Amino acid sequence: MSENNVPAANPSQSQPESPTAFGPISSDAVSNEAGLLNLVHSDSRVLIGFNYKDMPDETRVARYRQQLLEFVQRTNCKSLKFDMRGIKIIPSRMLGFFVSLRNEGHDVELVDIEQGVQDVIRLTKLSPMFTIRAIIK
């Protein structure tokens, strides 16, 4: 456990940002389920990391949605920042997930996005719906 009662991070899992960088965090401000999403509430945004880097199937995307919406409801956050580091393939179901979040009034930011995934978003003409920040090399 860290000094803020946040479970210690597993180094093999992607962390969107260190929760301690945002000051004290209550237990309802962090959600980290194996194989799903790592969620951290910071100020008015939710930082989202993927604990599973392979292409998610339909069931996993549905579980992502459920986990995120429950967390957003608890924290009352509308700004979502997805850490896309390590995601090489993005299925249409995942694109639909991002679009539905945007249509529900959430600001969706995709950071550290691989060029191939960025190309898919551009080719599907979805890039105007999101803030996209490519990987800086």
WONOR-V940856 format. One line per field, one symbol per residue. psi: psi as a letter, one per 40 degrees, with the letter a starting at -180 (. if undefined). burial: + if it has 24 or more other C-alpha atoms within 12 Angstrom, else -. A space follows every 10 residues. Layout:
psi=???
burial=???
This chain:
psi=iieefhiiih deihhdihde eeahhideeh hghhebihhh hhbeihhhih eheihiiddd dddddddddd ddddefiehh hhhehehdhh iddddddddd dddeeihhhh ifhidddddd dddefedeei hhhihh.
burial=-----+--+- ---+++++++ ----+---++ +++-++++++ ++--++++++ +++--+---+ +--++-+++- ++--+-++++ +++++++-++ ---++-+++- ++---+++++ +++++-++-- +-------++ ++-----
